[in-house]
Amino acid sequence: MSGTLNKAMLIGHLGDNVKVTYFEGGNCIGRFPIATNETYTSKQTGEKVTNTEWHNAVVRNKAAEICEKYLKKGDRVYVEGRIKTRKWQGDDGKDRYSTEIHVDDFTFLTQRPSDGNATQTQAAQQQPSQSTQPAQPTQANQPASDDDLPF
């Protein structure tokens, strides 16, 4: 295969509210941390162990405004995007690096309690996601023929 792929898919909880920075010309960028958990039982102690991994998510322009409006700390979210590493200089003059997920697609997974205006709340939850479900492989639904087998 001659091509490459840079894709990250995460389901996790927001570690903080979305922070949006606005620039001249009306563009903006939003940043928020996402926590993903791995839970397993230790063979040595028999106790459940949970490891949390933190990811820095970045959204731009309209997506940043939508995330700021509808996402809150603790909400569950699905994000899909590219992994990028950026470099900057710290106050001490040393180079610093940060790895981020530049989000292309997202879906809000936390259900909001409905108040008196349920239809407006449901519409607001569905509109922000650019896709309601992650893309499904199209070949998985097709039966394999003898020509597709590698042997």
C-alpha positions as CSV (number, residue, x, y, z in Angstrom):
1,M,0.0,0.0,0.0
2,S,1.5,3.3,-1.0
3,G,-0.9,5.6,0.8
4,T,-0.9,6.6,4.5
5,L,-3.6,7.1,7.0
6,N,-3.8,9.5,9.9
7,K,-7.1,9.0,11.7
8,A,-8.1,9.0,15.4
9,M,-11.5,8.0,16.7
10,L,-12.3,8.6,20.4
11,I,-15.3,8.1,22.7
12,G,-14.7,9.8,26.0
13,H,-15.7,12.4,28.5
14,L,-14.9,16.1,28.5
15,G,-12.4,17.0,31.2
16,D,-13.3,20.7,31.0
17,N,-15.6,23.1,29.2
18,V,-14.7,24.0,25.6
19,K,-12.5,27.1,25.5
20,V,-12.9,29.1,22.3
21,T,-10.5,31.8,21.0
22,Y,-11.7,34.2,18.4
23,F,-9.5,35.8,15.7
24,E,-9.8,38.7,13.4
25,G,-11.9,37.9,10.4
26,G,-14.4,35.9,12.4
27,N,-12.5,32.6,12.6
28,C,-12.2,30.8,15.9
29,I,-10.7,27.7,17.4
30,G,-12.0,25.6,20.3
31,R,-10.0,23.3,22.6
32,F,-11.1,20.8,25.1
33,P,-9.6,17.7,26.8
34,I,-11.2,14.3,26.4
35,A,-10.6,11.4,28.9
36,T,-10.7,7.8,27.7
37,N,-10.5,4.9,30.2
38,E,-9.1,1.4,30.1
39,T,-10.3,-0.9,32.8
40,Y,-8.9,-4.4,33.6
41,T,-8.5,-6.8,36.5
42,S,-5.0,-7.1,37.9
43,K,-3.8,-10.7,37.8
44,Q,-1.6,-10.1,40.8
45,T,-4.1,-8.4,43.2
46,G,-7.4,-9.3,41.6
47,E,-8.5,-5.6,41.9
48,K,-10.0,-3.6,39.0
49,V,-7.5,-1.1,37.6
50,T,-8.6,1.9,35.6
51,N,-6.1,3.9,33.5
52,T,-7.2,7.2,32.1
53,E,-5.6,8.7,29.0
54,W,-6.0,12.4,28.2
55,H,-6.4,13.7,24.6
56,N,-6.4,17.4,23.5
57,A,-9.2,18.0,21.0
58,V,-9.2,21.0,18.6
59,V,-12.3,22.2,16.6
60,R,-12.5,25.2,14.3
61,N,-15.0,27.9,13.4
62,K,-18.7,26.8,13.4
63,A,-17.9,23.5,14.9
64,A,-16.1,25.3,17.8
65,E,-19.1,27.5,18.4
66,I,-21.5,24.5,18.4
67,C,-19.2,22.5,20.8
68,E,-18.9,25.5,23.1
69,K,-22.7,25.9,23.2
70,Y,-23.7,22.3,23.7
71,L,-20.8,20.5,25.4
72,K,-20.1,20.8,29.1
73,K,-17.5,19.2,31.4
74,G,-18.3,15.5,32.0
75,D,-20.3,15.1,28.8
76,R,-19.7,12.0,26.6
77,V,-18.7,12.7,23.0
78,Y,-17.5,10.8,19.9
79,V,-14.8,12.6,17.9
80,E,-13.0,11.7,14.7
81,G,-10.1,13.5,13.3
82,R,-6.3,13.7,12.5
83,I,-3.5,13.5,15.0
84,K,-1.2,16.6,14.8
85,T,1.8,17.6,16.9
86,R,2.6,21.2,17.3
87,K,5.8,22.8,18.6
88,W,6.2,26.1,20.5
89,Q,8.7,27.7,22.8
90,G,8.0,27.9,26.5
91,D,8.7,30.8,28.9
92,D,12.1,29.3,29.6
93,G,13.0,29.3,25.9
94,K,12.9,25.5,25.5
95,D,10.9,23.8,22.8
96,R,7.6,22.3,23.9
97,Y,5.4,19.8,22.0
98,S,1.7,19.1,22.2
99,T,-0.2,16.3,20.4
100,E,-3.7,17.1,19.4
101,I,-6.7,15.6,17.7
102,H,-7.9,18.0,15.0
103,V,-11.6,17.1,14.9
104,D,-13.3,16.6,11.5
105,D,-16.5,14.9,12.8
106,F,-18.2,14.6,16.2
107,T,-21.4,13.3,17.8
108,F,-22.7,14.3,21.2
109,L,-23.5,11.2,23.2
110,T,-24.8,12.7,26.5
111,Q,-28.6,12.9,26.6
112,R,-30.0,16.2,28.0
113,P,-33.1,16.1,30.3
114,S,-36.0,17.6,28.4
115,D,-37.8,20.6,29.8
116,G,-41.1,22.0,28.5
117,N,-39.6,22.5,25.0
118,A,-38.6,18.9,24.1
119,T,-38.6,19.2,20.3
120,Q,-36.3,22.2,20.3
121,T,-33.9,20.4,22.7
122,Q,-33.9,17.3,20.5
123,A,-33.3,19.3,17.3
124,A,-30.4,21.2,19.0
125,Q,-28.8,17.9,20.0
126,Q,-29.0,16.4,16.6
127,Q,-28.1,19.4,14.5
128,P,-24.5,19.9,15.8
129,S,-23.2,16.5,14.9
130,Q,-22.0,16.4,11.4
131,S,-22.7,12.7,11.2
132,T,-25.0,10.8,13.5
133,Q,-23.0,7.6,13.4
134,P,-19.4,6.7,12.6
135,A,-18.9,5.5,9.0
136,Q,-19.6,1.8,8.6
137,P,-17.5,-0.3,6.3
138,T,-19.5,-1.0,3.2
139,Q,-17.9,-4.3,2.4
140,A,-18.9,-5.8,5.8
141,N,-22.5,-6.2,4.6
142,Q,-21.6,-7.9,1.3
143,P,-21.1,-11.6,1.1
144,A,-17.6,-12.7,0.1
145,S,-17.4,-14.4,-3.3
146,D,-14.7,-17.0,-4.2
147,D,-12.9,-14.3,-6.2
148,D,-12.3,-12.2,-3.1
149,L,-10.5,-15.0,-1.2
150,P,-6.7,-14.6,-1.0
151,F,-6.1,-18.4,-1.5
